[in-house]
Amino acid sequence: MVGTVSRVFLLIGVVMTAQLWRCTAYASDGFSVEFIHRDSVKSPFHNSSLTAPERVLAAARRSTARAAALTRSFVAGGSPDGSVYEVIGKPFEYLMYVNIGTPPTRMIALADTGSDLVWLGCSNDTTAQPPNVDFHPSNSSTFGRVGCDSAACRALDGTSCGTDGSSCKRPRRLHGVPRSATAAGGERQLRLHHVDVRRVRGDGIVGLGDGTMSLVSQIGADTSFGRRFSYCVAPFSAPNASSALNFGSRAAVTEPGAVTAVLFPSHGNAFHIIALEDIKIGNATFALPNRNRYEVVLDTGSMLTYLVRALLDPMVEELKRRINLPTVASPDHTLQLCYDVNDVNRRSLFEKNVPDITLQLIGPGAPELTLKPENMFAELQEGFMCLAVAPVTDQQPLAIIGCIAQQNLHIGYDLDKGTVTP
């Protein structure tokens, strides 16, 4: 069945039962699943031999490859037209469990805000190597092929009729782009279209982008939930805390002080883009000359934040002035500002002197998002605190707000209204 688009039932299981980190998710018209960081003890990719700072450093280094892959996908107009590697081989940070088919096959997929692809590995004649799992269509009573004359097939680029003259088929290199998927806090089900093949860590991808084929958009089209989702990224200093991924009314952000920003359209609709007017550190303001907005991608697959040097360099100088401690060389060459805080007194001074950073966003009421020190600095080596912001480059010009900047925040997206509430 290689290259053939197929229809199966996908049931997103593992409804959140653990503590939700500073995240309210009690509404009934929606559901929540656990948002699992790849370094969590609940992840099949957890490496118990690494210390906490070593895991953060490894994630920072993955961010470089992730940013480069996002840039290539962004330039190409989103994931569907990218190469196989670009679609399913880019680095990731978060996972979610799904059950697919009847009887259900439990699989773990990459949850990716930088993709509008829903893809799960399936095969009738091969067995995935552990810890990967394949869905076997012949074992599912709810499996069926999508016709080549269907609206679902016509919505995909490059499709044609299969050798049987009726099944929808895509070129092998594009590996499976779905039309719909399910999600459940009970027994709600939608259809999933996908194709065969695997070359990805994990069992597939659940795209959370803005495109019509993302899980969020498909849930919105086939249920009363709307195209709404939110997530709460637990701090990396609390490895046993659970993060949450919420859909429908559970995605409402009701925390005091929440602000709403406008989402801007992206080429290919795979990305979530907000715009900054300026950045403030105390009474110092930094903005790009001759530009009234600076667009950045909100991404859960990159740990680091990436900004243009015209903003980052003066920010670094202002932080140096305010922190007023000797700097040290960074464990990662992309990061510009690090401090040795192994000494108790130096750590105390560092924690006392690090200022909040405020992002002036574009949206109703001139929203401001204040980032605490934990959103901007991370321990990348034992006793070494580094600013988790790297400069964009000619090779990677895409500005990104990454996971460290988003931790401890409940961030809700309403794609129907075109807004995000951090």
Disulfide bonds with the S-S distance in Angstrom:
Cys23-Cys232 2.34
Cys148-Cys161 2.08
Cys153-Cys168 1.99
Cys338-Cys386 2.02
